[in-house]
Amino acid sequence: MLQDKTILLTGGTGSFAHKFVEMTLEKYSPKKIIIFSRDEMKQEAMERAFPNEPRLRFFLGDVRDKDRLKRACQGTDFIIHAAAIKIITAAEYNPFECIKTNVLGAMNLIDCAIDEGVQKVVALSTDKACNPVNLYGASKLCSDKLFIAGNSYAGSKSTLFSVVRYGNVMGSRGSIIPFFRKLVGEGAKELPVTHAEMTRFMITLEQGVELVWEALEDSIGGEIFVKKIPSMKVIDIAKAVAPELKVKIIGIRPGEKLHEQMISAEDARSTYEYEGHYKVYPQLLYLKDRWTRIEVRDSPLVHGRPVPSDFVYSSETNPEWMDETQLAEWIENEYERKVNTIRPPTRNDTRPHVS
């Protein structure tokens, strides 16, 4: 699939991007992976994390800058769109900036991908885009809609757009596990939890990358891929990180949900179940080889099992759960070895710079 292909990775210095590069270089032999992001320090740190790797290219730019993005898209076969303003409070306090990146940036990418003849685009989404209650979630829902509509917007061009949606990425930068561990390292006597019954979906970075591979391999254009993953109570996450500390209930923050959904009841009639994931199809599929739009249930390309009409994939009713013992084992065996291993270079770092 990715053999001898050129891949553009927006938001290319984030936690997902690091893992995507590591796993993709190991499993496949791509011609080139282009790291597209705004922060030169993070790019330099990432460059040093993959020393003497000729298949990596580093491209400074912003998805808001359409001209720069179009230049990065030239000669690209696949695009993984991970660039976004993701912190809920940052989006609430900086709404114009959130819209510029998450919505207008998506529009720029769609235009550039079509114009440059990119084969497939996979955009990363979030559980917060399903029935959103905050601006971050609303902006990602809008982004998802744009990418799905991109399949018809492409017209006679062959570019296909799909979306992957998943929940809390375990150990990713800015997520709850490193936050709790930071408090423990600072000598905290208790860990803050917003609500005793709050639940979240849990996914590893590796599973996130594998879902993107699945979308690249299997997408026909317009699907939202949703990984089947376990749920966990946030209070149990705190106990797994530091069982010796007390938990302080501080109340739900503005824009925060008690439970998260990844598939709503409104999406159930166009959702199909597969072995390890669900696919939410647009209610009408656009088949480019036939120049027609057809009902999902009539498509010869849909082979999964329809979910019940009242189906909802929500973190509190999820049949699969992770307990604090399982998470504690993951932290002990995987966290220190695989997560947060990228550090900015110091001034005394004399290792050779990879060009």
Summary of the structure (lengths in Angstrom):
residues: 355
radius of gyration: 20.3
end to end distance: 27.0
largest distance: 63.7
contacts: 1157
relative contact order: 0.13
helix: 38%
strand: 21%
